[in-house]
Amino acid sequence: MISFIIPTLNEQATIAQTLDRLTAYTGEHEIIVSDGNSTDRTVEICRRYTDRIIVHEQARRQTIAEARNLGAATAGGDHLVFLDADVLVPDIDDFFRIACAAFAADDRLVALTGKYRVVPECSTAADKYVFTMLGVQFLLQNNLLGIGGAGGEFQMITADAFRAVGGFDETLPAAEDMDLFRRLSRIGRTRFERRLTVYHSGRRAHAVGWRTLLWQWFSNSASVFLFRRSASREWTVVR
């Protein structure tokens, strides 16, 4: 079984489309939403698709790592699929046929990711270039160098491996996704699967600009790799 885990925080504009795609999957699955105490209609919308909703009710803002871990703690699937709340999975049955076949063909494979693209109606030339180069980076890191790397848009991980490494590092407000894949690569193989593509809104790059976002990605990833802490104290919400 596949456990789909989606962290949310004020995602009323995008979450219905994301969950609508997931409910179309015909394989055995469960959908778990881990909400960071949204103040909009996010939880109400999610209840149309799943009753597996966990709400963070503390006053302090949780990290997205905490949200993902809370979702994973209730998951019963053999594979955990983490998706951002604005991600769309096309041709979902074929998508996960390919993904599951990759795990079945390699018993050392513990995690995989794929290509990330901005939805065509919002995509810019800069989006296409950056995410193509990001795919090249993940191909080199995972398939050739064996050091692991992935973004939060899409990660598929065996439940056993996720629990073996302790899940996401909840102290990291940023680069927790890259950190998890690096740790997973120490206990098994991680893979970039070129046949898999997910689409997302591109909202952060469009809001802050690619120059700023690329610096944030680099500085946080480098800081976590070298010092085990994020450069950013908080990952600013963009909706």
C-alpha positions as CSV (number, residue, x, y, z in Angstrom):
1,M,0.0,0.0,0.0
2,I,1.1,3.6,-0.7
3,S,0.6,6.3,2.0
4,F,0.2,9.7,0.4
5,I,1.3,12.4,3.0
6,I,0.6,16.0,2.3
7,P,1.6,18.8,4.7
8,T,-0.7,21.9,4.5
9,L,-0.9,25.4,5.8
10,N,-3.6,27.7,4.3
11,E,-3.7,25.8,1.1
12,Q,-7.3,26.4,0.1
13,A,-6.3,27.6,-3.4
14,T,-4.5,24.5,-4.4
15,I,-5.3,21.5,-2.2
16,A,-8.4,20.3,-4.0
17,Q,-6.6,19.8,-7.3
18,T,-3.8,17.9,-5.5
19,L,-6.2,15.6,-3.6
20,D,-8.4,15.1,-6.6
21,R,-5.5,13.6,-8.6
22,L,-4.6,11.3,-5.7
23,T,-8.1,9.9,-5.2
24,A,-8.0,8.9,-8.9
25,Y,-5.3,6.3,-8.1
26,T,-6.7,2.8,-8.4
27,G,-4.0,1.0,-6.4
28,E,-4.3,0.4,-2.7
29,H,-3.6,3.7,-0.9
30,E,-4.4,6.1,1.9
31,I,-4.3,9.9,1.9
32,I,-3.0,11.6,5.0
33,V,-3.2,15.4,5.4
34,S,-1.0,16.9,8.1
35,D,-2.2,20.5,8.7
36,G,-0.3,23.2,10.4
37,N,-3.4,24.8,11.9
38,S,-4.7,26.6,8.8
39,T,-6.9,29.6,9.3
40,D,-8.6,29.3,5.9
41,R,-10.8,26.5,4.4
42,T,-8.0,24.0,3.9
43,V,-9.2,21.4,6.5
44,E,-12.8,21.8,5.3
45,I,-11.8,21.1,1.7
46,C,-9.6,18.2,2.7
47,R,-12.4,16.4,4.5
48,R,-14.1,16.0,1.2
49,Y,-11.3,13.6,0.2
50,T,-10.0,12.0,3.4
51,D,-10.8,11.6,7.1
52,R,-7.1,11.1,7.8
53,I,-6.4,14.7,8.8
54,I,-4.0,15.6,11.6
55,V,-4.1,19.2,12.9
56,H,-1.2,20.9,14.7
57,E,-3.1,22.9,17.4
58,Q,-0.2,24.5,19.2
59,A,0.4,28.3,19.1
60,R,3.9,28.0,17.7
61,R,4.4,27.3,14.0
62,Q,5.6,23.8,13.3
63,T,8.3,23.1,10.7
64,I,7.2,21.2,7.6
65,A,9.5,18.4,8.8
66,E,7.3,18.1,11.9
67,A,4.1,18.0,9.7
68,R,5.5,15.3,7.5
69,N,6.7,13.2,10.4
70,L,3.3,13.5,12.1
71,G,1.6,12.2,8.9
72,A,4.2,9.4,8.6
73,A,3.6,8.3,12.2
74,T,0.0,7.3,11.3
75,A,0.8,5.8,7.9
76,G,0.2,2.1,7.3
77,G,1.7,1.8,3.8
78,D,4.9,0.0,2.7
79,H,5.8,3.1,0.8
80,L,5.5,6.7,1.9
81,V,4.9,9.4,-0.8
82,F,5.5,12.9,0.4
83,L,4.0,15.7,-1.8
84,D,3.7,19.4,-1.5
85,A,0.2,20.7,-1.3
86,D,0.4,22.4,-4.8
87,V,1.7,19.3,-6.6
88,L,-0.2,17.5,-9.4
89,V,0.7,13.9,-10.4
90,P,-0.2,13.3,-14.0
91,D,-1.4,9.8,-15.3
92,I,-1.3,8.7,-11.7
93,D,-1.7,4.9,-12.3
94,D,1.0,4.8,-14.8
95,F,3.2,7.1,-12.7
96,F,3.1,4.8,-9.7
97,R,3.3,1.6,-11.8
98,I,6.8,2.9,-12.9
99,A,7.7,4.0,-9.4
100,C,6.7,0.7,-7.8
101,A,8.4,-1.3,-10.5
102,A,11.7,0.5,-9.7
103,F,11.5,-0.6,-6.1
104,A,10.5,-4.1,-7.1
105,A,13.5,-4.4,-9.4
106,D,16.1,-3.2,-6.8
107,D,15.9,-4.5,-3.3
108,R,18.5,-2.0,-2.2
109,L,16.4,1.0,-3.4
110,V,15.1,2.9,-0.4
111,A,13.9,6.2,-2.0
112,L,13.3,7.9,-5.3
113,T,12.3,11.2,-6.8
114,G,11.7,12.5,-10.3
115,K,11.5,15.6,-12.4
116,Y,9.8,18.8,-11.1
117,R,8.1,21.2,-13.5
118,V,5.9,24.2,-13.2
119,V,2.4,23.7,-14.6
120,P,2.5,24.8,-18.3
121,E,0.1,27.7,-17.9
122,C,2.3,29.4,-15.3
123,S,5.8,28.2,-16.5
124,T,8.4,30.7,-17.6
125,A,11.7,30.1,-19.4
126,A,13.6,30.6,-16.2
127,D,11.4,27.9,-14.5
128,K,12.1,25.4,-17.3
129,Y,15.9,26.1,-17.2
130,V,16.2,25.9,-13.4
131,F,14.2,22.8,-12.9
132,T,15.9,21.1,-15.8
133,M,19.3,21.8,-14.1
134,L,17.9,20.7,-10.8
135,G,17.0,17.4,-12.4
136,V,20.6,17.0,-13.7
137,Q,21.8,17.7,-10.2
138,F,19.6,15.1,-8.7
139,L,20.5,12.6,-11.4
140,L,24.2,13.1,-10.5
141,Q,23.7,13.0,-6.8
142,N,21.4,10.0,-6.6
143,N,22.3,7.8,-9.6
144,L,26.0,8.4,-10.0
145,L,27.5,9.8,-6.8
146,G,25.3,8.0,-4.3
147,I,25.0,11.0,-1.9
148,G,21.2,11.5,-2.2
149,G,19.3,14.6,-3.0
150,A,15.6,15.6,-3.6
151,G,13.2,18.4,-3.1
152,G,10.0,18.3,-1.2
153,E,7.8,18.3,-4.3
154,F,7.9,14.5,-4.6
155,Q,9.7,11.9,-2.5
156,M,8.8,8.2,-2.4
157,I,10.4,6.2,0.4
158,T,10.1,2.8,1.8
159,A,8.5,3.0,5.3
160,D,11.2,0.8,6.8
161,A,14.0,3.0,5.6
162,F,12.2,6.2,6.6
163,R,11.8,4.9,10.1
164,A,15.4,3.5,10.2
165,V,16.9,7.0,9.7
166,G,14.4,8.7,12.1
167,G,12.4,10.5,9.4
168,F,12.8,14.2,8.7
169,D,14.9,16.3,11.1
170,E,12.3,18.4,12.8
171,T,14.8,21.1,13.9
172,L,15.4,22.2,10.3
173,P,13.1,24.9,8.9
174,A,14.6,24.5,5.4
175,A,16.6,21.9,3.4
176,E,15.0,19.1,5.5
177,D,14.2,17.3,2.2
178,M,17.8,17.2,1.0
179,D,19.0,16.2,4.4
180,L,16.6,13.2,4.5
181,F,17.8,11.9,1.1
182,R,21.4,12.2,2.1
183,R,20.8,10.2,5.2
184,L,18.8,7.6,3.3
185,S,21.6,7.2,0.8
186,R,23.8,5.9,3.7
187,I,21.6,2.9,4.3
188,G,20.6,2.1,0.7
189,R,20.2,3.4,-2.8
190,T,18.4,6.6,-3.7
191,R,17.3,7.2,-7.3
192,F,16.3,10.0,-9.7
193,E,13.7,8.4,-12.1
194,R,13.7,10.3,-15.4
195,R,10.3,8.9,-16.5
196,L,8.5,10.5,-13.6
197,T,7.4,14.1,-13.6
198,V,5.3,16.0,-11.2
199,Y,3.9,19.5,-11.7
200,H,3.5,22.4,-9.2
201,S,2.6,26.1,-9.1
202,G,6.1,27.6,-9.0
203,R,4.7,30.1,-6.6
204,R,7.8,30.6,-4.5
205,A,10.1,31.4,-7.4
206,H,7.5,33.7,-8.9
207,A,7.0,35.5,-5.6
208,V,10.6,36.0,-4.4
209,G,12.4,35.7,-7.8
210,W,14.8,33.0,-8.9
211,R,17.9,34.9,-7.8
212,T,16.7,35.0,-4.2
213,L,15.3,31.4,-4.2
214,L,18.5,29.9,-5.7
215,W,20.5,31.6,-2.9
216,Q,18.1,30.3,-0.3
217,W,18.4,26.8,-1.7
218,F,22.1,26.9,-1.8
219,S,22.8,28.5,1.6
220,N,20.4,26.2,3.4
221,S,21.6,23.0,1.8
222,A,25.2,24.0,2.4
223,S,24.6,24.9,6.0
224,V,22.7,21.7,6.7
225,F,25.4,19.7,5.1
226,L,28.3,21.4,6.9
227,F,26.8,22.4,10.2
228,R,23.6,20.4,10.6
229,R,21.5,23.5,10.8
230,S,19.5,25.6,8.3
231,A,20.8,29.1,7.3
232,S,17.1,30.3,7.4
233,R,15.5,30.6,10.9
234,E,12.1,30.2,9.3
235,W,10.8,29.2,5.8
236,T,8.5,32.1,4.8
237,V,5.0,31.0,3.8
238,V,4.2,31.9,0.2
239,R,0.6,31.4,-1.1
